[in-house]
Each structure stands twice: as C-alpha cells, then as structure tokens.
Amino acid sequence: MREGRRQVSTKRRSSGNNFVLQGSLLAVAGILVRLIGMVYRIPLSAIISDEGNGYYTSAFSIYTLLLILSSYSMPTAISKLISQNLAAKRFKNTERVLRVSFIYASIMGAVMAFVLFFGADAIAGALKKPFASYALRALAPTVWIMAYLGLLRGYFQGMGNMIPTAISQILEQIANAVFSVLMAYLLFAKGKEANLLYNNTEYSYAFGAMGGAIGTGVGAFIALLFFLMLYSYQRPRLRKRAKKDSSMVESYERSALLLFSTMVPILISSTVYNISSVLDDYFYSSIMTKLQIPTKRIVMEWGIFGEYHILFNIPVALANALSSSLIPSLTAAVASHDRKKTLGQIQTSIRFSMLIAVPCTVGMCILAEPLCRMLFPGKNVMLLINVTRIGALAVLFYSLSTISNAILQGLGHLNLPLKHSIISLVFHLASLLLLLYGKTGIYGVVVSNILFAIMMCILNQAAIKRHTRCVIDWGKTIGYPILASLIMGIFAFGCYFLIHFLLPEKLGKGRIGSALSLLPAIFVAVVLYFGSLLKMNAFSKEDLDEMPMGGRLKRFIKD
C-alpha cells in the first residue's frame, strides 16, 4: 500500500518536474533568443540610428498584429487540442487536427501577406511615417512563413515536447541577427545614394529598417526548414501509431469547428492584448503632430521606445515560456479532474514567474543608466534611460498578466482573457489620451502600458480565484522576492556607483566604462538575490525539487 502511494507521489512529482523542466527549457531558450536579439540590435541601431529604429518599430507593430491573425494563436490552440487527443489516446484525431490547421495556415498566411504587401503605403501613411512602408513590404513574406511555423510549433508542444520549439527559436534568431545586420548595412548604403538622388534624408533610414526586416524573414524560413526536417523524420512513426488507433475519428468539419472554437477566443484576446502597440503608435504620432511636434522627433522618440522594449522583453520571455508549457499540462490535469495537480501547477507557474520578474524590475530600474549606455549609447541616451526607469515596472505586471492569461486558457475559460483584454484596452486608451494631451510625450505611452498590465492582472487573478478557489500565498509568492530584490538593489547600486566613481568621467559614460561598472553589479545582484531568498527560508526542499538545478541548492537549506 505504501509502495503504491510512493509510486503515485513519484509520478506526480515527475509530472510537476516535467512541467517546470519544459517551462525552464523554453525560458532559457526565450531568454537566449532575447539576448541574441538585444545583441544584434546594438549594431543594427548603430547602423540605422534612432530614426531608422522608429520605422523599424512601427513596421513590427503592424507585422505583429497581422501575425496574430495568421499564426500567433495557433501554437496555443493546436497544442491544447493535441494534448487533449493524446490524453484520450485518439491518435488519428491528432493528425486530423494537423491537416485542418495546415489549411487554415495556408489561407490566413496568404491573406495577411497580401494585406501587408499591398497595403504598406496606406498603413504607413496612417501612422504618419510614410517611409515605414519599405520595412512593411519586406515583412510580408514572413507573415506567411510564420503561419506554418506556428502550426508545427503548436503540434510538437501539444505532444509535450518543447525542445523543437526551443531549438527553432534559437536557430531563427541567430539567422535573423546575422542577416538583419548584413542587409541593414548594405541597404543603408543604398539609401544614402537615394538620399542624394531624391534630395531627402529619410531613404537611408527607411532602407536600413527594410534590411533589418528582411533578416527576420530569413530567420523564420530557416526555423521552418528545421521543423519540416524534424516532422519528416518522425512522420512514419506518427502514422504507424495512428493506424493502430481504433477510436472513432472526428470529421474534418468537426475538427475544423473545434480548432476555430479554440483558436478564435485566443486569437481575439491576443489581438486585443497586442493591438495596443499599434494604437499607441497611431495616437502618439497623431496627437504629437497636432501638438506641432516635428516629425523627425516623433520618429526618433518612437525608436527610443522600441529600444526600451528590447530590454523589457528579455525578462518577460520567462512568462511567455512558462505559459507555452503550462497550457497542455494544465489542460490534461483539468481533463483528468486532478484538482491537486491543477492547483499545484497554477501556484508553481505564478511563483516561478515572479521569482524572475520582481528582481528584473528592480534591476532595470536601478541599473538603467549603465545598461542603456552600454547597449544603446547615442545622443538620445538620457531619454532612453528615463523611459527604462519608469517602464521597468511593466516587467512585473506583464509577466503576471501573461501567465494568468495562460492559466485561464488552460482551465478552459478562453473567453475571460478576451473580456479582460477589452476592458484593460479601453482603460489603457483613456489613460493614454489623457497623458498625451497632458504633454507627457513618450512617457505617457510607457505609463499607459503599465496601467494596461495592472488592470489585466487584477481581472485575471480575480477570475482564477473565483473559478478554482485557488488561494495564492502572496507573501511567499511575491513578498519574499520583493524583500530580496530590495536588498539586492541596494548593494548592486552601491557596487555600480563605486566602480563608476573610480573610473575617469569620459570612460565611465562610454560603452566600455558602463560595461565595467554594470557587469560586477549584476553578479553581486544575482548572488545576493538568491542568497537572501535562501537565508529567509523562502524555499522548501520540495520547491527546489521543482526548480531547475534546485538539487544543488538543497545543501543550503536547513532541516
């Protein structure tokens, strides 16, 4: 009897560890991808300058929105359906879901690519940045490629295998980095020739942004080739398994209906959740123009906002990774009516997300100056530093809102994130308009984005508690990380300030001097943060069992 209980306990722990391991794998890949993205944006920004970054950021906002409609919701929806079928051992239906998804990807990818290519001039004109049309057209083929890529990522994630997604993301970003910088360099030079020919200064920035956009397409294509080779290798085994399946097969119409009913709420919710960046761009450009702010300054400030988002996206990658790995396993737990496992995964996902988001928020705020001077030095670096300090708070609330969205989706409440996104978007836009007309400029965009995420967190957490009666120990979940982060922040800032004070003034404000003062401060921050958590007994041995490499930290836990 005891042996049987021990086996059940071991099985549950193994399932929990697998969830955290898969999430950690995607988190590491996601953070690595963001780091590569940050590293290559340094030379890219140096080539195309803040003005080129403005065109690049605007084009990517539109590209992201169309990407949501064509493929963004596919990994989540497909992984959910695949995991449900696998849990019931309906292997033939998994293949049917894949075929229906392929048809959707083909149609929607083509439509969105057509809209982006032929509507580039109209879209760029509406954003008050006509030269952004070059980057928009360059991104059109990528929308179609990403539709198929999203399909295959969702398929393998639904099978509980996050490794292909992690590898493909890294391959995609490496190729993106190499070709973005190379094409931006070549096309920026061509743009200078066009400047002389047409007596205009903007062609070099626009062509440089277009070069960066081309690199994105090359990266996506290489990732797609990787998945096609992987699927071709596994296809015989998958088809053999499906042939042995004697369960009833759903019709194509039924499979399509299930796919759409799963995808549409996620799609609309994601659209509402991400359309804010496009609306921010539109309202910011329009209102600043009405306030008689020069167009060149508007484009430059939007480029600064794009650089801030590069820094912001790195820690948020953890929440995205955890949400991707959470949905299939949480769906399976709900389907098997395993309440203990369901509540455990909810608590674990929120806690691990906060363990990273809280110190990153504090770190971005106190170390904003050396971070920005090291990565994006330039004539407008002080504006970037101030934006980063204010916007650091967004890391905490976007991480929490992202993971809580995934929890609600995994629980089967697909419409709730949509409802909450709409409410939060209305609140966000109202605050944005008030702030912009109050002449806060780009700071108004940053603050209104924070308010959007806060509203999402409040609504999502209330819904999770209402539907699961899950009680989150916020003292343990967020209290310990905040206290440890404050201790970390004081000593990390002291380390930075001391080194910065000892360096010559000219060197201290340059890229090399900033790196010399920042890197030791980050090392001190990491050691003190986790050291403080261990000292406060914030972790139990069971917690460390679920944490990546947690076994090595067990010796620091008192019995």
C-alpha positions as CSV (number, residue, x, y, z in Angstrom):
1,M,0.0,0.0,0.0
2,R,2.8,2.4,1.0
3,E,4.7,1.4,-2.1
4,G,1.7,2.2,-4.3
5,R,1.3,5.6,-2.6
6,R,5.0,6.2,-3.1
7,Q,4.7,5.4,-6.8
8,V,1.7,7.8,-7.2
9,S,3.7,10.5,-5.4
10,T,6.7,9.9,-7.5
11,K,4.6,10.1,-10.7
12,R,3.0,13.3,-9.6
13,R,6.4,14.8,-8.8
14,S,7.7,13.6,-12.1
15,S,4.8,15.3,-13.9
16,G,5.3,18.5,-12.0
17,N,9.1,18.4,-12.7
18,N,8.4,17.8,-16.3
19,F,6.2,20.9,-16.5
20,V,8.8,23.1,-14.8
21,L,11.6,21.5,-16.8
22,Q,9.8,22.1,-20.1
23,G,8.9,25.6,-19.0
24,S,12.5,26.2,-17.9
25,L,13.8,24.9,-21.2
26,L,11.6,27.4,-23.1
27,A,12.5,30.1,-20.6
28,V,16.2,29.6,-21.2
29,A,15.7,29.5,-25.0
30,G,13.4,32.5,-24.8
31,I,15.9,34.5,-22.7
32,L,18.7,33.4,-25.0
33,V,16.7,34.5,-28.0
34,R,16.0,37.9,-26.4
35,L,19.7,38.2,-25.6
36,I,20.7,37.5,-29.2
37,G,18.0,40.0,-30.2
38,M,19.4,42.6,-27.9
39,V,23.0,42.0,-29.0
40,Y,22.2,42.2,-32.7
41,R,20.0,45.3,-32.2
42,I,23.1,47.1,-30.9
43,P,24.9,47.2,-34.3
44,L,21.6,47.4,-36.1
45,S,20.7,50.5,-34.1
46,A,24.1,52.0,-34.7
47,I,23.6,51.5,-38.5
48,I,20.1,52.8,-38.9
49,S,20.1,55.2,-35.9
50,D,17.0,56.2,-33.8
51,E,15.1,57.4,-36.8
52,G,15.6,54.0,-38.6
53,N,14.5,52.3,-35.3
54,G,11.4,54.4,-35.4
55,Y,10.4,53.0,-38.8
56,Y,11.5,49.5,-37.8
57,T,9.4,49.6,-34.6
58,S,6.3,50.9,-36.3
59,A,6.6,48.2,-39.1
60,F,7.0,45.5,-36.5
61,S,3.9,46.6,-34.6
62,I,1.8,46.1,-37.7
63,Y,3.6,42.9,-38.6
64,T,2.9,41.5,-35.1
65,L,-0.8,42.4,-35.3
66,L,-1.2,40.6,-38.6
67,L,1.0,37.7,-37.3
68,I,-1.6,37.2,-34.5
69,L,-4.4,36.9,-37.0
70,S,-2.5,34.4,-39.2
71,S,-0.5,32.3,-36.7
72,Y,0.1,33.7,-33.2
73,S,-2.8,31.8,-31.7
74,M,-2.1,28.6,-33.5
75,P,0.6,27.1,-31.2
76,T,-1.6,27.6,-28.1
77,A,-4.8,26.3,-29.8
78,I,-3.2,23.4,-31.6
79,S,-1.2,22.3,-28.5
80,K,-4.4,22.4,-26.5
81,L,-6.2,20.1,-29.0
82,I,-3.3,17.8,-29.5
83,S,-2.8,17.3,-25.7
84,Q,-6.5,16.6,-25.3
85,N,-6.4,13.9,-28.0
86,L,-3.2,12.4,-26.7
87,A,-4.6,12.2,-23.2
88,A,-7.6,10.2,-24.6
89,K,-5.3,8.2,-26.9
90,R,-7.1,9.4,-30.0
91,F,-4.0,9.4,-32.3
92,K,-5.9,9.7,-35.6
93,N,-7.5,12.9,-34.4
94,T,-4.1,14.5,-33.8
95,E,-3.2,14.0,-37.5
96,R,-6.6,15.4,-38.5
97,V,-6.1,18.5,-36.3
98,L,-2.7,19.0,-38.1
99,R,-4.3,18.8,-41.6
100,V,-7.1,21.2,-40.7
101,S,-4.5,23.6,-39.2
102,F,-2.4,23.4,-42.4
103,I,-5.4,24.6,-44.5
104,Y,-6.0,27.5,-42.1
105,A,-2.3,28.5,-42.1
106,S,-2.2,28.4,-45.9
107,I,-5.3,30.7,-46.3
108,M,-4.7,33.1,-43.5
109,G,-0.9,33.4,-44.1
110,A,-1.5,34.3,-47.8
111,V,-4.3,36.8,-46.9
112,M,-2.2,38.6,-44.3
113,A,0.9,38.7,-46.5
114,F,-1.2,40.2,-49.3
115,V,-2.6,42.9,-46.9
116,L,0.8,43.8,-45.6
117,F,2.5,44.0,-49.0
118,F,-0.2,45.9,-51.0
119,G,-1.4,47.9,-48.0
120,A,2.0,49.1,-46.9
121,D,1.6,52.7,-48.2
122,A,-1.8,53.2,-46.6
123,I,-0.7,51.7,-43.3
124,A,2.5,53.8,-43.2
125,G,0.5,56.9,-44.0
126,A,-2.0,56.3,-41.2
127,L,0.9,56.0,-38.8
128,K,2.3,59.4,-40.1
129,K,5.5,57.5,-41.1
130,P,5.3,57.1,-44.9
131,F,8.9,55.7,-45.1
132,A,7.9,52.8,-42.9
133,S,6.3,51.2,-46.0
134,Y,9.6,49.8,-47.1
135,A,10.0,47.7,-43.9
136,L,6.3,46.7,-44.0
137,R,6.7,45.2,-47.5
138,A,9.8,43.4,-46.6
139,L,7.9,41.7,-43.7
140,A,5.0,40.4,-45.9
141,P,6.5,37.0,-46.9
142,T,7.5,36.4,-43.2
143,V,3.8,36.5,-42.2
144,W,3.1,33.5,-44.5
145,I,6.2,31.6,-43.3
146,M,5.3,32.2,-39.7
147,A,1.8,30.7,-40.2
148,Y,3.4,27.3,-41.0
149,L,6.0,27.7,-38.3
150,G,3.3,28.4,-35.6
151,L,1.4,25.3,-36.8
152,L,4.4,23.0,-36.3
153,R,5.4,24.5,-33.0
154,G,2.0,24.0,-31.6
155,Y,1.9,20.4,-32.8
156,F,5.1,19.4,-31.0
157,Q,4.2,21.5,-27.9
158,G,0.9,19.6,-27.7
159,M,2.9,16.3,-27.7
160,G,4.7,17.6,-24.6
161,N,8.0,18.3,-26.4
162,M,9.2,21.8,-26.1
163,I,12.7,21.0,-27.4
164,P,11.9,21.6,-31.1
165,T,10.4,25.0,-30.3
166,A,13.4,26.0,-28.2
167,I,15.9,24.9,-30.9
168,S,13.9,26.5,-33.7
169,Q,13.7,29.8,-31.8
170,I,17.5,29.9,-31.3
171,L,18.2,29.0,-35.0
172,E,15.7,31.6,-36.1
173,Q,17.2,34.3,-34.0
174,I,20.8,33.6,-34.9
175,A,19.9,33.7,-38.7
176,N,17.8,36.8,-38.0
177,A,20.7,38.5,-36.2
178,V,23.3,37.8,-39.0
179,F,21.1,38.7,-41.9
180,S,19.4,41.7,-40.3
181,V,22.7,43.4,-39.6
182,L,24.2,42.5,-43.0
183,M,21.2,43.6,-45.0
184,A,20.7,46.8,-43.0
185,Y,24.4,47.7,-43.7
186,L,24.1,47.0,-47.4
187,L,20.7,48.7,-47.8
188,F,21.6,51.7,-45.7
189,A,24.4,52.5,-48.1
190,K,21.9,52.2,-51.0
191,G,19.6,54.5,-49.1
192,K,22.4,57.2,-48.9
193,E,22.6,57.1,-52.7
194,A,18.8,57.5,-52.9
195,N,19.1,60.5,-50.5
196,L,21.3,62.2,-52.9
197,L,19.2,61.3,-55.9
198,Y,15.9,62.4,-54.4
199,N,17.2,65.2,-52.1
200,N,15.8,63.6,-49.0
201,T,17.4,62.4,-45.7
202,E,15.0,59.6,-44.9
203,Y,15.7,56.9,-47.6
204,S,18.8,55.6,-45.8
205,Y,16.9,55.1,-42.5
206,A,14.0,53.5,-44.4
207,F,16.2,51.2,-46.4
208,G,18.2,50.3,-43.3
209,A,14.9,49.3,-41.5
210,M,13.9,47.3,-44.5
211,G,17.2,45.4,-44.3
212,G,16.5,44.5,-40.7
213,A,13.0,43.3,-41.7
214,I,14.5,41.1,-44.4
215,G,16.6,39.3,-41.8
216,T,13.5,38.4,-39.8
217,G,12.2,36.6,-42.8
218,V,15.4,34.7,-43.4
219,G,15.4,33.6,-39.7
220,A,11.8,32.4,-39.9
221,F,12.5,30.4,-43.1
222,I,15.5,28.6,-41.6
223,A,13.4,27.7,-38.5
224,L,10.6,26.3,-40.8
225,L,13.1,24.1,-42.6
226,F,14.3,22.7,-39.3
227,F,10.7,21.8,-38.3
228,L,10.0,20.3,-41.8
229,M,13.0,18.0,-41.5
230,L,12.1,17.0,-37.9
231,Y,8.5,16.2,-38.9
232,S,9.6,14.3,-42.0
233,Y,11.8,12.2,-39.7
234,Q,9.1,11.5,-37.2
235,R,6.2,11.1,-39.7
236,P,6.5,7.3,-40.3
237,R,6.3,6.6,-36.5
238,L,3.4,9.0,-36.1
239,R,1.4,7.5,-39.0
240,K,2.1,4.0,-37.7
241,R,0.7,4.9,-34.3
242,A,-2.3,6.5,-35.9
243,K,-3.1,3.3,-37.9
244,K,-3.2,1.3,-34.7
245,D,-5.8,3.7,-33.3
246,S,-9.2,2.1,-33.3
247,S,-11.1,5.0,-31.7
248,M,-13.7,7.0,-33.6
249,V,-12.3,9.7,-35.9
250,E,-13.9,13.1,-35.9
251,S,-14.9,14.5,-39.3
252,Y,-13.0,17.3,-40.9
253,E,-15.9,19.7,-40.2
254,R,-15.9,18.7,-36.5
255,S,-12.1,19.1,-36.3
256,A,-12.3,22.5,-38.0
257,L,-15.0,23.6,-35.7
258,L,-13.0,22.5,-32.6
259,L,-9.9,24.3,-33.9
260,F,-11.8,27.5,-34.6
261,S,-13.7,27.5,-31.4
262,T,-10.4,27.0,-29.5
263,M,-8.5,29.5,-31.6
264,V,-10.9,32.4,-32.0
265,P,-11.1,33.4,-28.3
266,I,-7.3,33.1,-28.0
267,L,-6.9,35.0,-31.3
268,I,-9.3,37.8,-30.4
269,S,-7.8,38.0,-26.9
270,S,-4.3,38.1,-28.3
271,T,-5.3,40.7,-30.9
272,V,-6.8,43.0,-28.2
273,Y,-3.8,42.3,-26.0
274,N,-1.3,43.3,-28.7
275,I,-3.2,45.8,-30.7
276,S,-2.3,48.4,-28.1
277,S,1.1,48.8,-29.6
278,V,-0.4,49.7,-33.0
279,L,-2.9,52.1,-31.3
280,D,-0.1,53.6,-29.2
281,D,1.8,54.3,-32.4
282,Y,-1.2,55.8,-34.2
283,F,-2.4,58.0,-31.3
284,Y,1.1,59.1,-30.3
285,S,2.0,60.1,-33.8
286,S,-1.4,61.8,-34.5
287,I,-1.5,63.7,-31.2
288,M,2.1,64.8,-31.3
289,T,1.6,66.0,-34.8
290,K,-1.5,68.0,-33.6
291,L,0.7,69.5,-30.8
292,Q,3.1,70.6,-33.6
293,I,6.0,68.3,-32.6
294,P,8.4,67.8,-35.6
295,T,8.0,64.5,-37.4
296,K,11.7,63.8,-37.1
297,R,11.4,64.0,-33.3
298,I,8.3,61.8,-33.3
299,V,10.1,59.1,-35.3
300,M,13.2,59.4,-33.1
301,E,11.2,59.0,-29.8
302,W,9.3,56.0,-31.2
303,G,12.7,54.5,-32.0
304,I,13.8,55.0,-28.4
305,F,10.5,53.3,-27.2
306,G,11.5,50.4,-29.4
307,E,14.9,50.1,-27.8
308,Y,13.2,50.1,-24.4
309,H,11.0,47.3,-25.5
310,I,14.1,45.2,-26.3
311,L,15.2,45.4,-22.7
312,F,11.7,44.9,-21.4
313,N,11.1,41.7,-23.5
314,I,14.0,39.7,-22.0
315,P,12.6,39.0,-18.5
316,V,9.0,38.8,-19.9
317,A,10.3,35.8,-22.1
318,L,10.1,33.7,-18.9
319,A,6.4,34.3,-18.5
320,N,5.8,33.5,-22.2
321,A,7.8,30.3,-21.9
322,L,6.0,29.1,-18.8
323,S,2.6,29.9,-20.4
324,S,3.5,27.9,-23.5
325,S,4.5,24.8,-21.4
326,L,1.6,25.3,-18.9
327,I,-1.4,25.1,-21.2
328,P,-1.0,21.5,-22.4
329,S,-0.2,20.1,-19.0
330,L,-2.9,22.2,-17.2
331,T,-5.4,21.2,-19.9
332,A,-4.6,17.5,-19.2
333,A,-4.9,18.0,-15.5
334,V,-8.3,19.6,-15.9
335,A,-9.4,16.9,-18.3
336,S,-8.4,14.2,-15.7
337,H,-10.2,16.1,-12.9
338,D,-7.0,16.2,-10.9
339,R,-7.6,19.2,-8.7
340,K,-4.4,18.9,-6.6
341,K,-2.3,18.8,-9.7
342,T,-4.3,21.7,-11.3
343,L,-3.8,24.0,-8.3
344,G,-0.2,23.0,-7.9
345,Q,0.6,24.0,-11.5
346,I,-1.2,27.3,-11.1
347,Q,0.7,28.2,-7.9
348,T,4.1,26.9,-9.4
349,S,3.7,28.9,-12.6
350,I,2.9,32.2,-10.9
351,R,5.6,31.7,-8.3
352,F,8.4,30.9,-10.8
353,S,7.3,33.8,-13.0
354,M,7.5,36.3,-10.0
355,L,10.9,34.9,-8.9
356,I,12.4,36.3,-12.1
357,A,10.1,39.3,-12.8
358,V,10.5,41.0,-9.5
359,P,14.3,41.2,-9.4
360,C,14.4,42.1,-13.1
361,T,12.0,45.0,-12.4
362,V,14.2,46.3,-9.6
363,G,17.4,45.7,-11.6
364,M,16.2,47.5,-14.7
365,C,15.2,50.5,-12.6
366,I,18.4,51.0,-10.6
367,L,20.9,50.0,-13.3
368,A,19.1,51.7,-16.2
369,E,21.9,54.1,-16.8
370,P,24.8,51.7,-17.3
371,L,22.6,49.3,-19.1
372,C,21.4,51.8,-21.7
373,R,24.8,53.4,-22.1
374,M,26.4,50.0,-22.7
375,L,23.8,48.8,-25.2
376,F,22.4,51.9,-26.9
377,P,24.8,54.8,-26.5
378,G,23.9,57.8,-28.5
379,K,22.8,61.4,-28.4
380,N,19.4,60.5,-27.1
381,V,20.5,58.0,-24.4
382,M,19.2,60.1,-21.5
383,L,15.7,59.8,-22.8
384,L,16.1,56.0,-23.1
385,I,17.5,55.8,-19.5
386,N,14.5,57.7,-18.1
387,V,12.0,55.7,-20.2
388,T,13.6,52.4,-18.9
389,R,13.5,53.6,-15.3
390,I,9.8,54.4,-15.5
391,G,8.9,51.4,-17.7
392,A,10.7,48.8,-15.5
393,L,7.5,48.3,-13.5
394,A,5.9,46.9,-16.7
395,V,8.1,43.8,-16.5
396,L,6.4,42.7,-13.2
397,F,2.8,43.3,-14.4
398,Y,3.2,42.0,-17.9
399,S,4.8,38.8,-16.6
400,L,2.0,38.2,-14.2
401,S,-0.8,39.1,-16.7
402,T,0.8,36.8,-19.4
403,I,1.0,33.8,-17.1
404,S,-2.5,34.4,-15.7
405,N,-3.9,34.5,-19.3
406,A,-2.3,31.1,-19.9
407,I,-3.8,29.7,-16.7
408,L,-7.4,30.8,-17.7
409,Q,-6.9,29.4,-21.2
410,G,-5.6,26.1,-19.7
411,L,-8.6,25.9,-17.4
412,G,-10.9,26.2,-20.4
413,H,-12.1,29.8,-19.7
414,L,-11.0,31.0,-23.1
415,N,-13.4,34.0,-23.2
416,L,-12.2,35.5,-20.0
417,P,-8.8,36.8,-21.2
418,L,-10.6,38.3,-24.1
419,K,-13.1,40.1,-21.9
420,H,-10.4,41.3,-19.6
421,S,-8.2,42.5,-22.5
422,I,-11.0,44.6,-23.9
423,I,-11.7,46.2,-20.5
424,S,-8.0,46.8,-20.0
425,L,-7.6,48.2,-23.5
426,V,-10.3,50.8,-23.0
427,F,-8.7,51.8,-19.7
428,H,-5.3,51.9,-21.4
429,L,-6.5,54.1,-24.3
430,A,-8.4,56.5,-22.0
431,S,-5.3,57.0,-19.9
432,L,-3.1,57.3,-23.0
433,L,-5.2,60.1,-24.5
434,L,-5.2,62.0,-21.2
435,L,-1.5,61.6,-20.7
436,L,-0.6,62.6,-24.3
437,Y,-2.9,65.7,-24.3
438,G,-1.2,66.5,-21.0
439,K,2.0,66.8,-23.0
440,T,3.8,63.9,-21.3
441,G,5.1,62.7,-24.7
442,I,6.6,59.2,-24.9
443,Y,6.4,58.9,-21.1
444,G,2.6,58.8,-21.4
445,V,2.9,55.8,-23.7
446,V,5.0,54.0,-21.1
447,V,2.8,54.8,-18.2
448,S,-0.4,53.8,-20.0
449,N,1.1,50.4,-20.9
450,I,1.8,49.8,-17.2
451,L,-1.8,50.7,-16.4
452,F,-3.0,48.2,-19.0
453,A,-1.0,45.4,-17.5
454,I,-2.1,46.2,-13.9
455,M,-5.7,46.1,-14.9
456,M,-5.2,42.7,-16.7
457,C,-3.6,41.3,-13.5
458,I,-6.4,42.4,-11.3
459,L,-9.1,41.0,-13.5
460,N,-7.3,37.7,-14.3
461,Q,-6.4,37.0,-10.6
462,A,-9.9,37.6,-9.5
463,A,-11.2,35.2,-12.2
464,I,-8.7,32.5,-11.3
465,K,-9.7,32.7,-7.6
466,R,-13.4,32.6,-8.5
467,H,-13.2,29.6,-10.7
468,T,-10.6,27.5,-8.9
469,R,-10.8,28.7,-5.3
470,C,-7.0,28.7,-5.5
471,V,-5.5,30.7,-2.7
472,I,-2.1,32.2,-3.7
473,D,0.3,32.8,-0.8
474,W,1.3,36.2,-2.0
475,G,3.7,36.7,1.0
476,K,5.6,33.7,-0.3
477,T,5.0,34.3,-4.0
478,I,5.9,38.0,-4.2
479,G,6.8,39.2,-0.7
480,Y,10.0,37.2,-0.4
481,P,11.2,38.2,-3.9
482,I,10.4,41.9,-3.2
483,L,12.4,41.9,0.1
484,A,15.3,40.0,-1.5
485,S,15.2,42.3,-4.5
486,L,15.4,45.4,-2.3
487,I,18.5,44.0,-0.6
488,M,19.9,43.1,-3.9
489,G,19.2,46.5,-5.4
490,I,20.9,48.5,-2.6
491,F,24.2,46.5,-2.8
492,A,24.1,46.3,-6.7
493,F,23.6,50.0,-7.0
494,G,26.4,50.6,-4.5
495,C,28.7,48.3,-6.4
496,Y,27.9,50.2,-9.7
497,F,28.3,53.6,-8.1
498,L,31.6,52.8,-6.6
499,I,33.1,51.5,-9.8
500,H,31.6,54.3,-11.8
501,F,33.0,56.9,-9.3
502,L,36.6,55.4,-9.6
503,L,36.6,55.4,-13.4
504,P,37.5,58.6,-15.4
505,E,34.4,60.6,-16.3
506,K,34.8,60.2,-20.0
507,L,35.3,56.4,-19.8
508,G,32.6,56.0,-17.2
509,K,29.9,57.3,-19.5
510,G,31.1,55.3,-22.5
511,R,30.1,51.8,-23.6
512,I,33.3,50.2,-22.1
513,G,33.1,52.0,-18.8
514,S,29.4,51.2,-18.5
515,A,30.1,47.6,-19.0
516,L,32.9,47.7,-16.4
517,S,30.5,49.1,-13.8
518,L,27.4,47.1,-14.8
519,L,28.7,43.5,-15.1
520,P,30.1,43.3,-11.5
521,A,26.9,44.9,-10.2
522,I,24.8,42.2,-12.0
523,F,27.0,39.5,-10.5
524,V,26.5,40.9,-7.0
525,A,22.8,41.3,-7.6
526,V,22.3,37.6,-8.6
527,V,24.4,36.2,-5.7
528,L,22.6,38.5,-3.1
529,Y,19.1,37.9,-4.5
530,F,19.2,34.1,-4.3
531,G,21.4,34.2,-1.2
532,S,18.8,36.4,0.5
533,L,15.9,34.1,-0.5
534,L,17.8,31.1,0.9
535,K,18.6,33.0,4.1
536,M,14.9,33.9,4.5
537,N,14.0,30.2,4.0
538,A,11.8,31.2,1.1
539,F,12.4,27.8,-0.5
540,S,11.5,24.4,0.9
541,K,13.2,21.2,-0.3
542,E,10.1,20.4,-2.3
543,D,10.3,23.8,-4.0
544,L,13.9,23.1,-5.0
545,D,12.9,19.7,-6.4
546,E,10.7,21.6,-8.9
547,M,13.3,24.3,-9.7
548,P,15.9,23.8,-12.4
549,M,19.2,22.8,-10.8
550,G,17.5,23.1,-7.4
551,G,19.1,20.0,-6.1
552,R,22.4,21.8,-5.9
553,L,20.9,24.4,-3.6
554,K,19.5,21.8,-1.2
555,R,22.6,21.8,0.9
556,F,22.0,25.4,1.8
557,I,18.5,24.6,3.3
558,K,18.4,23.8,7.0
559,D,16.5,20.7,8.0
